[in-house]
């Protein structure tokens, strides 16, 4: 286990942020002037996206009018520009979404583009809406989805957390990464009972160890081009790492897309058990770390798709009969607000007919409701699979 000094609030820590930044998303387009280079890159990127057949929410919602209104704005504390928000979507026309918030203030400064994308992705969370207070419910509300182990290979629930007083990836310095890692590793070091385990910094792992963990669906991939273009891979692998409990069914990712991802996973379909384990971990870590939460947006994350509850409850599931009719599977997924991904997660293919299916919305509903949405949807898919099997 890595030995790290105990973290104390460093004097420099608060100097990094203005009061506006400390209090969550700040206002206005009152940052520094945007340079000619940035404007030129924005114009070229915008024109190329507009001419493309990209299906991203960025392309759908970034009208010329909104673009012109925002292109010279920047955030008050970090001077993040529109380019910092949308470079990923400009470089990757195959993005589903295409925008990230380099710092929390960006959600306000660039609200004219974030708000419609948030409303579209989270199915109707309007700019006048407020994310509800947390209500987690209990694992016992979600009995085993597949007691006979016929369909579900594994179940996973994760949430994301940001640490107060730190911006998101693109604005973190190398020193910040180390400081954050140190704070988080110290908090992880206090975990006990079923949560006790070890933190492994990425810097101490060789490539083959990393690949093995990626193949086992434990570890995040290196070199995600969407994150890279968003400025989220700077100083890699500094400050990044993974924590495992002994049973390897509770994991924490440090400084990947978000400062913290708290993950509970195991084989089979016992969603309630998996959910309870994640909740216990969030609660234990929350005793040692202050998480950033905004009054309107809920828990703050780098990507607008993860705001609010930040909860993604998923299964790896085999639906061989439904799989024969992809349109039908997609139709059902849309009806139940589910998202279908490939076996190795986002932007991957489904190997051997195994899909990764989860709730899609995370905002404008409570944690309990987000998990319930997935629970009800997966039950409906299993019912449809059984019907398709009996009629084939
Ligand atoms: N930026 C990527 C895209 O638009 C990922 C979006 C959501 N996923 C995420 N991991 N934040 O396709």
Boltz pocket constraint, residues with backbone or C-beta under 6 A from the ligand:
constraints:
  - pocket:
      binder: B
      contacts: [[A, 88], [A, 94], [A, 95], [A, 96], [A, 97], [A, 98], [A, 99], [A, 226], [A, 257], [A, 303], [A, 305], [A, 306], [A, 346]]
      max_distance: 6.0
